[in-house]
Amino acid sequence: MLAGVGILAALVQHLGSAAFLEGVRRIDPGTLLAALGIGLLTTVFSAWRWCLVARGLGLRLPLGPAVADYYRALFLNAALPGGVLGDVHRAVRHGRSAGDLGRGVRAVILERTAGQLVLLVAGAAVLVLRPSPVLAPVAHLLASPAVALSAAAAVPVALA
C-alpha cells in the first residue's frame, strides 16, 4: 500500500493535482450514488453466490458474515500484490471456521471461477452484440465456424 501511495505522490508532484481535482469535481452526486449502489449490489450478489456454493459443498455460511468477508477480501485484493490474497484469506478463514479447510478453499475457488465465467460470457456477448468498427474484425472472428466448433468442444470439457 505504501508503494501505491508513493506512486500517487510522485505523480501529483510531477504532474500536479489539477487534473485529478477537475475529474473529482465533474462527478455529480447521482453518479456517485449509482456507483456505490452498483458496487453494493455486486458485492452482495457475489457473497450470495459464495453462500450457495458453500451450501452445495455442505458448509454453513450465513449471508451477513459472507458480505463482510467479501468486502474484506475486495480490500485486500486491491491493497496487496497479486490481487488474490484477499480470496486466499477468505477461503482459509471460512474453511477453518467451518472445520473443513479443504471444502472452504474449494468453495472460494468454485465461486471465483463461476464469477469469472459469468464475466467472460457477458463480455463476449457485449463484444458480439454491440456494433463497433474497431471490434468488427473480432466479431467476425468470433462468428467463424472454427470458433463455434472450438466453443462447442470446450463446453463438455468445462462442464466435466
Contacts in CASP RR format, 6 or more apart in sequence:
PFRMAT RR
TARGET T0000
AUTHOR 0000-0000-0000
METHOD contacts of the structure
MODEL  1
MLAGVGILAALVQHLGSAAFLEGVRRIDPGTLLAALGIGLLTTVFSAWRW
CLVARGLGLRLPLGPAVADYYRALFLNAALPGGVLGDVHRAVRHGRSAGD
LGRGVRAVILERTAGQLVLLVAGAAVLVLRPSPVLAPVAHLLASPAVALS
AAAAVPVALA
1 79 0 8 1.000
1 80 0 8 1.000
12 20 0 8 1.000
43 67 0 8 1.000
43 70 0 8 1.000
43 71 0 8 1.000
43 74 0 8 1.000
44 63 0 8 1.000
44 67 0 8 1.000
46 70 0 8 1.000
46 111 0 8 1.000
46 115 0 8 1.000
47 63 0 8 1.000
47 64 0 8 1.000
47 66 0 8 1.000
47 67 0 8 1.000
47 69 0 8 1.000
47 70 0 8 1.000
48 63 0 8 1.000
48 66 0 8 1.000
49 111 0 8 1.000
49 114 0 8 1.000
49 115 0 8 1.000
50 61 0 8 1.000
50 66 0 8 1.000
50 70 0 8 1.000
50 107 0 8 1.000
50 108 0 8 1.000
50 111 0 8 1.000
51 61 0 8 1.000
51 62 0 8 1.000
51 63 0 8 1.000
51 66 0 8 1.000
53 107 0 8 1.000
53 110 0 8 1.000
53 111 0 8 1.000
53 114 0 8 1.000
54 60 0 8 1.000
54 61 0 8 1.000
54 66 0 8 1.000
54 94 0 8 1.000
54 98 0 8 1.000
54 103 0 8 1.000
54 104 0 8 1.000
54 107 0 8 1.000
54 111 0 8 1.000
55 61 0 8 1.000
57 103 0 8 1.000
57 104 0 8 1.000
57 106 0 8 1.000
57 107 0 8 1.000
57 110 0 8 1.000
58 103 0 8 1.000
59 94 0 8 1.000
59 95 0 8 1.000
59 98 0 8 1.000
59 100 0 8 1.000
59 103 0 8 1.000
59 104 0 8 1.000
59 107 0 8 1.000
60 98 0 8 1.000
61 94 0 8 1.000
61 98 0 8 1.000
61 107 0 8 1.000
69 90 0 8 1.000
69 93 0 8 1.000
69 94 0 8 1.000
70 90 0 8 1.000
72 86 0 8 1.000
72 89 0 8 1.000
72 90 0 8 1.000
73 86 0 8 1.000
73 87 0 8 1.000
73 89 0 8 1.000
73 90 0 8 1.000
74 86 0 8 1.000
75 86 0 8 1.000
76 85 0 8 1.000
76 86 0 8 1.000
76 89 0 8 1.000
77 83 0 8 1.000
77 84 0 8 1.000
77 85 0 8 1.000
77 86 0 8 1.000
77 87 0 8 1.000
80 86 0 8 1.000
87 108 0 8 1.000
87 112 0 8 1.000
90 108 0 8 1.000
91 104 0 8 1.000
91 105 0 8 1.000
91 107 0 8 1.000
91 108 0 8 1.000
91 109 0 8 1.000
92 101 0 8 1.000
92 105 0 8 1.000
94 104 0 8 1.000
94 107 0 8 1.000
94 108 0 8 1.000
95 101 0 8 1.000
95 102 0 8 1.000
95 103 0 8 1.000
95 104 0 8 1.000
95 105 0 8 1.000
95 107 0 8 1.000
98 104 0 8 1.000
117 158 0 8 1.000
124 142 0 8 1.000
127 135 0 8 1.000
127 138 0 8 1.000
127 139 0 8 1.000
127 142 0 8 1.000
128 139 0 8 1.000
128 142 0 8 1.000
128 143 0 8 1.000
132 139 0 8 1.000
141 147 0 8 1.000
END
